[in-house]
Amino acid sequence: MAEARLYFDWNAGAPMKAVARARFVDLLDRPGNGSSVHAEGRAARAVLEEARRSVARLCGTEAKGVTFCSGGTEAANTVLSPDWTLFGKPYRLDRLLVSAVEHPAVARGGRFPADRTEFIPVDADGIVDLGFLDRRLAELATAGERALVSVMMANNETGVIEPVAEVARIARAHGALVHSDAVQAAGKLPIDIEALGLDVLTLSAHKIGGGQGTGAIVRGRNGFAFPPLLVGGGQESWARAGTENVAAVAAFGVAADAAVADLSAMAEVAARRDRLSATLRDIAPDAVIFGERVPRLANTLSFAAPGVAAETAVIAFDLAGVALSSGSACSSGKVTASPVLTAMGVDPALVKGGLRVSIGAETSDEEIAAFGLRARNVFAAMKKQHGTAAA
Protein backbone atom coordinates (compact mmCIF):
# COMPACT_ATOMS: atom_id res chain seq x y z
CA MET A 1 0.00 0.00 0.00
CA ALA A 2 1.41 3.37 -1.05
CA GLU A 3 2.32 5.83 1.67
CA ALA A 4 0.04 8.84 2.08
CA ARG A 5 1.27 12.00 0.42
CA LEU A 6 2.49 14.83 2.62
CA TYR A 7 1.24 18.29 1.71
CA PHE A 8 3.88 20.77 2.90
CA ASP A 9 3.04 23.68 0.61
CA TRP A 10 0.39 25.54 2.60
CA ASN A 11 1.75 28.95 1.57
CA ALA A 12 0.86 28.11 -2.02
CA GLY A 13 -2.65 27.18 -1.00
CA ALA A 14 -4.07 25.81 2.23
CA PRO A 15 -6.46 22.84 2.08
CA MET A 16 -10.05 24.03 2.17
CA LYS A 17 -11.36 23.91 5.72
CA ALA A 18 -14.24 21.50 6.28
CA VAL A 19 -16.49 24.26 7.63
CA ALA A 20 -15.78 26.43 4.59
CA ARG A 21 -16.40 23.55 2.21
CA ALA A 22 -19.69 22.74 3.91
CA ARG A 23 -20.83 26.36 3.61
CA PHE A 24 -19.79 26.48 -0.03
CA VAL A 25 -21.62 23.27 -0.96
CA ASP A 26 -24.74 24.30 0.95
CA LEU A 27 -25.05 27.46 -1.12
CA LEU A 28 -24.49 25.92 -4.55
CA ASP A 29 -28.14 24.89 -4.89
CA ARG A 30 -29.50 28.26 -3.83
CA PRO A 31 -30.49 30.69 -6.60
CA GLY A 32 -30.23 34.43 -6.27
CA ASN A 33 -28.05 37.29 -7.43
CA GLY A 34 -26.93 39.53 -4.60
CA SER A 35 -27.95 42.59 -6.63
CA SER A 36 -31.55 41.45 -7.16
CA VAL A 37 -34.38 42.90 -5.06
CA HIS A 38 -36.54 39.76 -4.79
CA ALA A 39 -36.40 37.40 -1.81
CA GLU A 40 -33.75 35.15 -3.34
CA GLY A 41 -31.59 38.14 -4.18
CA ARG A 42 -31.96 39.56 -0.68
CA ALA A 43 -30.98 36.20 0.79
CA ALA A 44 -27.85 36.15 -1.36
CA ARG A 45 -27.07 39.71 -0.27
CA ALA A 46 -27.41 38.70 3.37
CA VAL A 47 -24.88 35.90 2.81
CA LEU A 48 -22.42 38.35 1.25
CA GLU A 49 -22.79 40.82 4.11
CA GLU A 50 -22.28 38.11 6.72
CA ALA A 51 -19.01 37.14 5.03
CA ARG A 52 -18.01 40.81 4.79
CA ARG A 53 -18.39 41.17 8.55
CA SER A 54 -16.24 38.08 9.12
CA VAL A 55 -13.40 39.34 6.91
CA ALA A 56 -13.63 42.75 8.59
CA ARG A 57 -13.26 41.09 12.01
CA LEU A 58 -10.17 39.26 10.77
CA CYS A 59 -8.60 42.63 9.95
CA GLY A 60 -9.89 44.75 12.83
CA THR A 61 -12.05 47.09 10.79
CA GLU A 62 -15.62 47.79 9.67
CA ALA A 63 -17.51 45.69 7.14
CA LYS A 64 -18.04 48.66 4.84
CA GLY A 65 -14.29 48.73 4.22
CA VAL A 66 -14.26 45.23 2.67
CA THR A 67 -14.50 44.73 -1.10
CA PHE A 68 -14.60 41.19 -2.47
CA CYS A 69 -12.73 40.31 -5.65
CA SER A 70 -11.11 37.32 -7.38
CA GLY A 71 -7.98 37.06 -5.22
CA GLY A 72 -4.82 38.71 -3.99
CA THR A 73 -3.53 39.56 -7.46
CA GLU A 74 -6.65 41.44 -8.50
CA ALA A 75 -6.77 43.12 -5.11
CA ALA A 76 -3.18 44.35 -5.43
CA ASN A 77 -3.65 45.53 -9.00
CA THR A 78 -6.72 47.47 -7.90
CA VAL A 79 -5.12 49.37 -5.03
CA LEU A 80 -1.78 50.01 -6.74
CA SER A 81 -3.18 52.95 -8.64
CA PRO A 82 -1.98 56.56 -8.81
CA ASP A 83 -5.56 57.83 -8.91
CA TRP A 84 -6.87 57.66 -5.34
CA THR A 85 -9.56 59.83 -3.82
CA LEU A 86 -10.02 61.34 -0.37
CA PHE A 87 -13.68 61.65 0.63
CA GLY A 88 -14.57 61.55 -3.05
CA LYS A 89 -12.11 64.23 -4.19
CA PRO A 90 -9.10 63.40 -6.43
CA TYR A 91 -5.92 62.55 -4.54
CA ARG A 92 -3.21 61.90 -7.10
CA LEU A 93 -0.19 59.80 -6.15
CA ASP A 94 3.05 60.40 -8.00
CA ARG A 95 5.24 57.48 -7.01
CA LEU A 96 5.03 53.86 -5.85
CA LEU A 97 7.66 52.42 -3.51
CA VAL A 98 7.57 48.64 -3.04
CA SER A 99 9.90 46.41 -1.08
CA ALA A 100 12.39 44.36 -3.08
CA VAL A 101 10.91 41.12 -1.75
CA GLU A 102 7.28 41.62 -2.76
CA HIS A 103 5.11 39.00 -4.44
CA PRO A 104 5.02 39.47 -8.25
CA ALA A 105 1.45 40.78 -7.98
CA VAL A 106 2.84 43.82 -6.17
CA ALA A 107 6.37 43.95 -7.59
CA ARG A 108 5.02 44.64 -11.09
CA GLY A 109 3.58 47.92 -9.86
CA GLY A 110 -0.08 47.52 -10.68
CA ARG A 111 -1.37 50.58 -12.53
CA PHE A 112 1.65 52.76 -11.82
CA PRO A 113 3.94 53.44 -14.81
CA ALA A 114 7.23 51.54 -14.65
CA ASP A 115 9.21 54.77 -14.39
CA ARG A 116 7.14 55.78 -11.35
CA THR A 117 7.80 52.54 -9.46
CA GLU A 118 10.83 52.14 -7.19
CA PHE A 119 12.14 49.34 -4.97
CA ILE A 120 13.01 49.61 -1.29
CA PRO A 121 16.07 47.45 -0.53
CA VAL A 122 16.12 44.82 2.21
CA ASP A 123 18.90 43.55 4.46
CA ALA A 124 20.39 40.05 4.53
CA ASP A 125 17.45 38.80 6.58
CA GLY A 126 14.90 40.20 4.16
CA ILE A 127 13.81 43.09 6.40
CA VAL A 128 12.95 46.29 4.58
CA ASP A 129 15.51 49.12 4.96
CA LEU A 130 13.61 51.66 7.06
CA GLY A 131 16.40 54.21 6.85
CA PHE A 132 16.31 54.14 3.06
CA LEU A 133 12.52 54.47 3.10
CA ASP A 134 12.68 57.46 5.42
CA ARG A 135 15.28 59.24 3.30
CA ARG A 136 13.55 58.54 -0.01
CA LEU A 137 10.15 59.66 1.22
CA ALA A 138 11.72 62.85 2.57
CA GLU A 139 13.23 63.52 -0.87
CA LEU A 140 9.91 62.94 -2.59
CA ALA A 141 8.04 65.15 -0.13
CA THR A 142 10.58 67.94 -0.68
CA ALA A 143 10.00 67.59 -4.43
CA GLY A 144 6.26 67.91 -3.86
CA GLU A 145 5.48 64.29 -4.77
CA ARG A 146 2.98 62.05 -3.01
CA ALA A 147 3.91 58.40 -2.62
CA LEU A 148 2.20 55.08 -2.05
CA VAL A 149 4.31 52.57 -0.10
CA SER A 150 3.64 48.84 -0.41
CA VAL A 151 5.35 46.45 2.01
CA MET A 152 4.05 42.95 2.62
CA MET A 153 3.15 41.89 6.14
CA ALA A 154 5.00 38.59 5.86
CA ASN A 155 7.02 37.13 3.03
CA ASN A 156 5.52 34.25 1.09
CA GLU A 157 8.88 32.52 0.51
CA THR A 158 10.86 33.02 3.72
CA GLY A 159 8.06 33.80 6.16
CA VAL A 160 9.99 36.85 7.39
CA ILE A 161 7.67 39.32 9.12
CA GLU A 162 8.08 42.92 7.99
CA PRO A 163 7.84 45.91 10.40
CA VAL A 164 4.75 47.31 8.68
CA ALA A 165 3.70 49.43 11.67
CA GLU A 166 7.05 51.22 11.54
CA VAL A 167 6.75 51.50 7.75
CA ALA A 168 3.37 53.16 8.24
CA ARG A 169 4.74 55.53 10.90
CA ILE A 170 7.53 56.68 8.57
CA ALA A 171 5.13 57.02 5.66
CA ARG A 172 2.72 59.15 7.71
CA ALA A 173 5.54 61.49 8.68
CA HIS A 174 6.08 62.24 5.00
CA GLY A 175 2.46 62.30 3.84
CA ALA A 176 2.64 58.91 2.09
CA LEU A 177 -0.07 56.23 1.98
CA VAL A 178 0.54 52.57 2.81
CA HIS A 179 -0.67 49.27 1.40
CA SER A 180 0.29 45.88 2.79
CA ASP A 181 -0.08 42.49 1.12
CA ALA A 182 -1.42 40.48 4.07
CA VAL A 183 -2.09 37.33 2.06
CA GLN A 184 0.39 35.17 3.99
CA ALA A 185 -0.09 36.87 7.36
CA ALA A 186 -3.82 36.20 7.69
CA GLY A 187 -4.50 33.38 10.12
CA LYS A 188 -0.86 33.31 11.25
CA LEU A 189 -0.50 36.81 12.70
CA PRO A 190 -3.09 39.02 14.42
CA ILE A 191 -4.12 41.79 12.03
CA ASP A 192 -5.50 45.18 13.07
CA ILE A 193 -5.41 47.58 10.13
CA GLU A 194 -6.03 50.60 12.34
CA ALA A 195 -3.43 49.75 14.97
CA LEU A 196 -0.88 49.07 12.23
CA GLY A 197 -1.63 52.44 10.63
CA LEU A 198 -2.35 51.00 7.18
CA ASP A 199 -4.57 52.63 4.59
CA VAL A 200 -5.38 49.36 2.83
CA LEU A 201 -4.44 45.69 2.87
CA THR A 202 -5.20 42.79 0.56
CA LEU A 203 -6.14 39.14 1.19
CA SER A 204 -6.64 35.85 -0.64
CA ALA A 205 -9.16 33.26 0.55
CA HIS A 206 -7.30 30.11 -0.43
CA LYS A 207 -4.35 30.92 1.82
CA ILE A 208 -6.57 30.61 4.92
CA GLY A 209 -8.65 27.59 3.94
CA GLY A 210 -11.24 29.25 1.72
CA GLY A 211 -11.67 28.51 -1.97
CA GLN A 212 -9.41 29.56 -4.80
CA GLY A 213 -10.36 32.56 -6.90
CA THR A 214 -11.66 34.77 -4.07
CA GLY A 215 -9.98 37.64 -2.26
CA ALA A 216 -10.60 40.96 -0.60
CA ILE A 217 -9.48 44.56 -0.43
CA VAL A 218 -9.74 45.93 3.10
CA ARG A 219 -9.66 49.70 3.65
CA GLY A 220 -9.03 51.64 6.83
CA ARG A 221 -11.39 54.26 8.24
CA ASN A 222 -9.73 57.34 6.76
CA GLY A 223 -11.80 58.23 3.69
CA PHE A 224 -9.26 57.12 1.08
CA ALA A 225 -10.38 55.07 -1.93
CA PHE A 226 -9.16 54.11 -5.40
CA PRO A 227 -10.79 53.55 -8.79
CA PRO A 228 -12.15 50.09 -9.57
CA LEU A 229 -10.05 47.84 -11.77
CA LEU A 230 -13.18 46.21 -13.19
CA VAL A 231 -15.95 48.58 -14.25
CA GLY A 232 -19.51 47.90 -15.23
CA GLY A 233 -22.30 47.40 -12.72
CA GLY A 234 -22.53 48.76 -9.21
CA GLN A 235 -21.62 45.61 -7.32
CA GLU A 236 -19.47 45.93 -4.19
CA SER A 237 -20.66 49.52 -3.75
CA TRP A 238 -19.25 50.42 -7.18
CA ALA A 239 -15.77 49.34 -6.07
CA ARG A 240 -15.61 46.17 -8.19
CA ALA A 241 -18.00 45.33 -11.01
CA GLY A 242 -19.20 41.80 -11.66
CA THR A 243 -21.68 39.47 -9.99
CA GLU A 244 -20.29 38.17 -6.72
CA ASN A 245 -19.57 34.46 -6.32
CA VAL A 246 -21.88 34.08 -3.34
CA ALA A 247 -20.89 30.52 -2.38
CA ALA A 248 -17.14 31.24 -2.61
CA VAL A 249 -17.43 34.52 -0.70
CA ALA A 250 -19.45 32.77 2.01
CA ALA A 251 -16.73 30.11 2.31
CA PHE A 252 -14.17 32.93 2.59
CA GLY A 253 -16.12 34.39 5.49
CA VAL A 254 -16.25 31.07 7.32
CA ALA A 255 -12.52 30.55 6.68
CA ALA A 256 -11.83 34.05 8.04
CA ASP A 257 -13.59 33.19 11.29
CA ALA A 258 -11.59 29.95 11.50
CA ALA A 259 -8.36 31.84 10.77
CA VAL A 260 -8.86 33.96 13.86
CA ALA A 261 -9.20 30.77 15.90
CA ASP A 262 -6.05 29.34 14.26
CA LEU A 263 -3.93 32.07 15.85
CA SER A 264 -3.96 30.19 19.14
CA ALA A 265 -2.30 27.21 17.44
CA MET A 266 0.68 29.11 16.04
CA ALA A 267 3.02 28.36 18.96
CA GLU A 268 2.50 24.66 18.35
CA VAL A 269 2.95 25.14 14.60
CA ALA A 270 6.24 26.97 15.24
CA ALA A 271 7.44 24.07 17.39
CA ARG A 272 6.76 21.68 14.52
CA ARG A 273 8.56 23.96 12.09
CA ASP A 274 11.54 24.02 14.42
CA ARG A 275 11.56 20.22 14.52
CA LEU A 276 11.70 20.27 10.73
CA SER A 277 14.65 22.67 10.95
CA ALA A 278 16.49 20.37 13.35
CA THR A 279 15.87 17.39 11.09
CA LEU A 280 17.23 19.24 8.07
CA ARG A 281 20.30 20.30 10.03
CA ASP A 282 20.89 16.66 10.91
CA ILE A 283 20.46 15.51 7.31
CA ALA A 284 22.39 18.38 5.72
CA PRO A 285 24.56 20.14 8.34
CA ASP A 286 25.65 22.79 5.84
CA ALA A 287 22.08 23.76 4.93
CA VAL A 288 21.25 27.47 5.22
CA ILE A 289 17.90 28.48 6.71
CA PHE A 290 16.81 31.88 5.46
CA GLY A 291 15.44 34.46 7.88
CA GLU A 292 16.00 32.35 10.98
CA ARG A 293 17.58 35.28 12.87
CA VAL A 294 14.45 37.43 12.66
CA PRO A 295 10.73 36.94 13.39
CA ARG A 296 9.13 34.58 10.89
CA LEU A 297 5.73 33.07 10.31
CA ALA A 298 5.30 30.02 12.52
CA ASN A 299 4.59 27.74 9.58
CA THR A 300 7.33 28.63 7.07
CA LEU A 301 10.80 27.16 6.56
CA SER A 302 12.94 28.39 3.67
CA PHE A 303 16.31 26.73 3.15
CA ALA A 304 18.99 25.64 0.70
CA ALA A 305 21.70 23.02 0.84
CA PRO A 306 24.95 23.61 -1.08
CA GLY A 307 25.08 21.54 -4.25
CA VAL A 308 21.36 20.78 -4.31
CA ALA A 309 19.41 22.31 -7.21
CA ALA A 310 15.85 23.33 -6.38
CA GLU A 311 14.40 21.92 -9.58
CA THR A 312 15.90 18.49 -8.92
CA ALA A 313 14.91 18.55 -5.26
CA VAL A 314 11.28 19.53 -5.88
CA ILE A 315 10.89 16.63 -8.33
CA ALA A 316 12.66 14.20 -6.00
CA PHE A 317 10.45 15.15 -3.08
CA ASP A 318 7.35 14.89 -5.25
CA LEU A 319 8.33 11.36 -6.30
CA ALA A 320 8.80 10.59 -2.61
CA GLY A 321 5.25 11.73 -1.91
CA VAL A 322 6.04 15.19 -0.51
CA ALA A 323 4.66 18.43 -1.93
CA LEU A 324 6.90 21.42 -1.29
CA SER A 325 8.03 24.30 -3.48
CA SER A 326 10.94 26.43 -4.60
CA GLY A 327 9.59 29.86 -3.74
CA SER A 328 6.41 31.48 -5.01
CA ALA A 329 3.80 29.09 -6.38
CA CYS A 330 2.95 31.75 -8.95
CA SER A 331 6.08 30.64 -10.79
CA SER A 332 4.93 27.03 -10.89
CA GLY A 333 5.96 25.10 -13.98
CA LYS A 334 9.26 26.94 -14.07
CA VAL A 335 11.81 26.80 -11.29
CA THR A 336 13.75 30.05 -11.54
CA ALA A 337 16.11 31.97 -9.27
CA SER A 338 14.14 33.54 -6.43
CA PRO A 339 13.99 37.36 -6.63
CA VAL A 340 13.41 37.35 -2.86
CA LEU A 341 16.64 35.51 -2.04
CA THR A 342 18.50 37.54 -4.65
CA ALA A 343 17.32 40.79 -3.05
CA MET A 344 18.57 39.48 0.29
CA GLY A 345 22.06 39.13 -1.19
CA VAL A 346 22.13 35.33 -0.90
CA ASP A 347 24.97 33.57 -2.73
CA PRO A 348 23.71 32.82 -6.29
CA ALA A 349 24.64 29.16 -5.86
CA LEU A 350 22.33 28.92 -2.87
CA VAL A 351 19.60 30.95 -4.57
CA LYS A 352 19.37 28.21 -7.20
CA GLY A 353 18.68 25.70 -4.44
CA GLY A 354 16.11 27.63 -2.44
CA LEU A 355 13.27 25.43 -1.16
CA ARG A 356 10.20 26.26 0.91
CA VAL A 357 8.37 24.02 3.34
CA SER A 358 5.12 25.41 4.73
CA ILE A 359 2.70 23.69 7.07
CA GLY A 360 -0.59 24.49 8.78
CA ALA A 361 -2.47 24.22 12.05
CA GLU A 362 -3.75 20.79 11.00
CA THR A 363 -0.31 19.37 10.15
CA SER A 364 0.26 16.47 12.54
CA ASP A 365 3.30 15.32 14.49
CA GLU A 366 3.15 12.08 12.50
CA GLU A 367 3.44 14.04 9.25
CA ILE A 368 6.43 15.95 10.61
CA ALA A 369 8.13 12.67 11.49
CA ALA A 370 7.26 11.15 8.10
CA PHE A 371 8.74 14.16 6.34
CA GLY A 372 12.01 13.66 8.17
CA LEU A 373 12.27 10.05 7.03
CA ARG A 374 11.47 10.88 3.42
CA ALA A 375 13.77 13.90 3.37
CA ARG A 376 16.64 11.76 4.60
CA ASN A 377 16.03 9.28 1.79
CA VAL A 378 15.73 12.03 -0.82
CA PHE A 379 18.98 13.72 0.16
CA ALA A 380 20.81 10.40 0.36
CA ALA A 381 19.62 9.45 -3.13
CA MET A 382 20.59 12.83 -4.55
CA LYS A 383 24.04 12.59 -3.00
CA LYS A 384 24.54 9.13 -4.46
CA GLN A 385 23.29 10.12 -7.91
CA HIS A 386 24.94 13.51 -8.25
CA GLY A 387 27.84 13.31 -5.84
CA THR A 388 26.69 16.40 -3.94
CA ALA A 389 27.50 17.30 -0.38
CA ALA A 390 23.81 17.29 0.48
CA ALA A 391 23.91 14.71 3.23
N, C-alpha and C positions, 0 to 999 in steps of 0.2 A: 504493500500500500504506500502510495507516494506521500511524502511529508507535506504538511500544510504549508502554503506559502506565507511568508512574513511580509507584511506591508509596512515598510519603514520610510514612507515618503509622504507623510501627513502635510508637510508644507506645500506640496504640489496640489493636494486635494485631500481633505479629511473624509473618511467614510461617512456616509449620510447617517445621522443619528436616527435611531428607531422612532423616536417621538416625532421627528421632522418628517420622516417617511410616511408615518401613519397619517399625519395631518395632510400631507401632499396627496396621498391616495384617496383619502376621504373626500377631498374637494374636486377630484377629477370628474366625478359624475354630476356635479352641480352646475347648472347653466347660470348665466348672468355675467354681464359686462359691468365692471365697476363704475362706468360712466352713465349707465342707464338709470332711469328714474323709477322703473317698476320694481316690484317687490324683490325679484331675483337680482336685479342690479343693485338695489340697496343692500341686500345680503352680502353680495360680493364686495361692496364698498366697506361694509362693516368688517369683513375679514382683512382687507387691506389696512384699515386704520388700526386694527388690533396689532397687526404685525409692525406697523409704523411705531406704535408705542413701545413695543418690545425692543426694537432696534435703537430707539431713542434712549431707553433705560440702559442699554449696553454701553452707550456713549456719554451718559450723564447730561442729556439735553432734552429739549421738548420735541414732541412728535412732529410739530409743524416744520421742524428743521430737517426732516428726513425725506429724501427723494429716492425712490426705487429706480433701478436701471438694470442693465444686463450683466454687470460685473465690475470688478475693480478697474479694468482697462477703460471701459466707457466712462466710469466715474472720474478717473484721472483726466481723461481727455476733455471732459466737460469743464472741470474746474480750472484746468491750466489754460486759461484764456486771458488775454490782455484787457478784455472789455467787461469789467465788473461794474456793478452799480452799488450805490449806498443809499438806502431808503428810496430806491427807484430812480435816482439821479446818476448819470454816467460817472464812473470812477475808473479812469483809464490807468492801466499798469504798463510801465515801459520796459520792464526787464524781469526775467525769470531766473532765479538762482536755485539749482537743484544739487543735492549732494552727489558725489561721484560714485556712490554705491547704490543708486536708486534702481528699482525695477525698470525694465525697458518701457513699460507703460508711462512712466514719469520721465525717464531719462531722455526720451525723444522730444519732450517739450510741449506736447499737446498742440494747442493752437497758437503758441508763440512762434514767431519767425526764428529760424536757426541762429541768426546773428543777434538775437535778443535773449538767447539762452546761454547761461554760464554755469560752470560746475564749481561746487565748493569742495575742496580737497578733504581727504580724511587721513588720519594717522595710521600707523601700522596695525592698530587694532580695529580699524574700520570706523572710528569715532569721528564725526564731522569736526572740522577745524573751526572752533568758535571764534578764535582771534581773527582768522581770515574773513569770516562772515561779518564780524563787527566792522572791520576796516573797509570791506567792499561796500557794505550798506551805507557807511558814512560817506564814502566817495560818491555813491549814487545820489544820496540825499543832497549833498552839496551841489551836484550837477542838476538838481531839480527833477530827478527821476524817481518814480514810484516803483517798488519792486514787490514781486511775489516770491516767497521762499518756500521750497518744497523739500522737506526732510522726512524720510520714513520713520515710523515709530520703532520698528525692529526689522532687521535685515532678513530677507527671505532665504539667503544662502548661509550666512554665518550665525544668524540668530542674535547678533549684536544689537543691543538696545541703545538707541540714539537719545541724546539729551534734548528732547523736543521742547520741554518747558523752558530751558535756557535759550534754545533757538528762538522761541516765541518772544521771550523777554528782550533779547537783542533786537529782533525785528521790530517790536513795538517802539523801542527807543529811537528807531530811524524811520518810523512811519511806514514800515513794510507789512504786508499781509502774509499769513502762514497757512500752508496746506500740509497735512501729513498723511501719507499712505499707511493706514492702520490695518491693512489686510492681514498681515501675519501676527500682529499684536492682539487682535480680538480673541478673547477666550483664554489668553495666556498672560495678559497684563491687565490690570484695572485701567479703564479708560474714562476720563472725565474731560470732555472737550473744553469746558469753561475753566477748570482748574489748570489745565495745561496751557491755556491762553491761545488756543488755535482758532482760526477763522473757519476752517473746514477740514474734514477728514473723509477718507473713502474706505469702503469695505467690500468684501466679496463673500457671498454666502457659503460657497463650497469649502472655504478654509476653516469654517467653524461647524461643519456637519450639516449644512443646508444643501440645496441642490446646485448643480452647476448652471451658469448662465443667469445668475441673479446677483445684484450688488446694491450698494446704497451710497449716496452722497449725504453727509451729515454736516449741517451748518451750525455755527454758534449763534448766540443771541445778539448779534451786533448790527443787524441791518444790511450786511453785505450779501450780494448775490452775483450771479454770473449768467450769461446767456445760455439757453439750452443748446446742446449739441444736435439733438434731434428735434425738428420742428414739425408742426402739423396741428394735431388737436390739443385740447387743453388739459390732458391728463397730468397727474402729479403737479397740480396747481400751476400749469403752464411751464413747469421746469423741465419736463421730459415727455415729448409726444410719443404716442403708441399705447395700445391697450395693454394694461398690466397683466402679467402672468399670475393670476390670483393664487393658484395652488402653490407655485414656486415661492411667491412672496410670503405666503402663510407659513411654509416650511422654514423660510429664512427667519421669520419671527420666532418660531418655536426653537430653532437652533440658537438664536440670540439669547433667549432665556436660559437655555442649557449652558451656553458659553459662560454666562455669569456664574453659574453653579460650578463650572469646571475650574474656576480660579482657585478654589480650595484644594484642588488636587495637584497643583503645580509643584509643590515641594516634593511630593512623591515622584512626579514625573522627572524632576531634576535629579533625584537620586538614581533613577533608572538610567538617565542619560549619563550620569557620572560612572555608573557601572559599565556602560558601553565604552566610555573613554578608557577606563582601566583595562578592559579586555583588549582594546586596540593597542594600547601601550605594551601589553604583554605579547601580543602577536607581532607587532611591528614597533620595536622600541624607538626607532628613529622617526616615527610618524609625527607630523606637526598638526596640532589642533588649533584652528584659527579662532581668534577672539576669546580664548579661554582666560585671559587676564582681566577681562572687563565683564560687566553684566551682560548676560545672554538670555534668550528665551529658554525656559526650562526644558523644552522638547528638542532642541536643535544641536546637532553635532556636525561640524564641518572640519574635514581633515584631509591630509594628503600624506602619502608615504613615498619617499624618494624611490625613483625607478618604476613606479606603478602608474601607468597611463589610465586616466579616468574612463576613456571609452572602453578599454579592455576590461577594467574592473566592473563597470556597470553591467556589461554583458555576462561576465563570470558570475557575479552575484545573482543576476536574473536566472541564469541556468541552475544556480544552486537554490532557487526558490525564494530569493530575497529581492524586494523592490526597494531600491534607493536611487539617488540621482546624482548628477554632477552639476549642481547649481540650479538655476532657474528652470522650472519645468516648461516655461514658455519657449525654451530653446530645444524642446524635445525633438528627436529625430536627427539632431546634429550636436555632437559634443564638441563645443568650442571653448577656447580659453575664457575663463570667467572675468568679465569686466570688474566685478567686485573685488576679487583677489588681486587683480592687476592694479586697481586703484589703491589698494592697501600696501603696494610695494612688495608683494610676495615674489620670491624667486620664480622666474618664468618656468623653470623645470617643475616646481611644485604646483604652479598654477595649472599646468596641464594634467595634474593628477588630482585636482580638487574633487572631493566627494562630499555628499550631504546625506546624513541620516536624520530623519525627523520622525518622532513618535507622538502619541497622543495620550489622553487621560485613560483610555481603554486599553492601551498596550500593557500586556501582562508580564509578570516576572518570568514566566515560562518562555515567552517570546524573546525576552532579553537574553535568556540563557541559550536559547536555540540559535539566536543570531551569532552569539560568540562562537559556538561550535562550527557553524557554517562559514563564518568569516575566517576562522583558523584554516579550514580546508581550502577555501578560495585562495588565500594568500600563499599557502604551501604549494598549491598547484601552479600558481602564477610564478612563483620562485623557481620551481622545477622546470617549467616550460620556457621561461624567458631569462632565467639566470639573474633575476633582480635581487636586490637586498631587502625584499619586502617582508621577510619573516625571519 
